[in-house]
């Protein structure tokens, strides 16, 4: 099996199980309807585990452009292979989302809310603040890539590694995923969003391209920074890329916090004026 095909199949499996559980929990008249966040996060963890088991021996099972770019940024993966991996991951995600669409064919028409249908394919933030949402994606993906590097630095019984990776995804979803739905993977969001735009889903509404940059840019930055941070912390590789990205991250975090605090102050001032008047 070629590395391109392996990444395609692995990402397809990831999306079939991941987007599939969201469809089961969200779509009308599914037996899993209203299964809740715990069900979703457990299934996403298992989705990653199954994807890694399927193709890990062929391609390393990145299944995520942020992981591929993060590893390449610190010299753990050849840059020449990056376009091949990313193209396979996005195509695999599109195919996986299409299979989920076909599996739930009767339920799209029964589900009237267009946003619910979009949520099967793409992430939708709990509170729509793109700048803050991007911060969440940066943090989640940085933790993901650092976690993968931590796992790689330890020895596990043969065959156990994919389960540990799945547990990492579960932990991120349970602890950090409530803000944006934790894309932490540009292919996981972009591929299915493209499928949503192309597929004949009854009453599907728009694909929300105005938000689509957040689960792409955030994970890419977070993945690269997570890898650079790991290398700096554990190998002393405090190079120029690390300091440049650290400075950018500080500005992003400071800017997001300033915007949110300003919104809170404005809301408090309006409430006070209303009470006084």
Order of alpha helices (4+ residues) and beta strands (2+ residues): alpha-alpha-alpha-alpha-alpha-alpha-alpha-alpha-alpha-alpha-alpha
